[in-house]
Amino acid sequence: MFVLQVSELRRDAERSKKEYLEVKMLAEEEVILLRQQLVALRTALRQSEKECGEIRTQLDAEVHVHSNELSPF
């Protein structure tokens, strides 16, 4: 009886260890994917900020031109 319980506990321990390793591998893969997404998002954000700055500069120039056209001096 005792030998059967020990054997069963060992099987349970091995099963638990296997499940743990599977979950750990999945979590590590997810971390890698999330890091890749973070890099892509940061790159897209930098590009958007650059475009925003360029557009702001263009708008400022247009406002300056239009304000000069409206000014009587």
CORZI-V66152 format. One line per field, one symbol per residue. ss: DSSP state (h for helix, s for strand, l for the rest). Layout:
BEGIN
ss = ???
END
This chain:
BEGIN
ss = lhhhhhhhhhhhhhhhhhhhhhhhhhhhhhhhhhhhhhhhhhhhhhhhhhhhhhhhhhhhhhhhhhhhhhlll
END
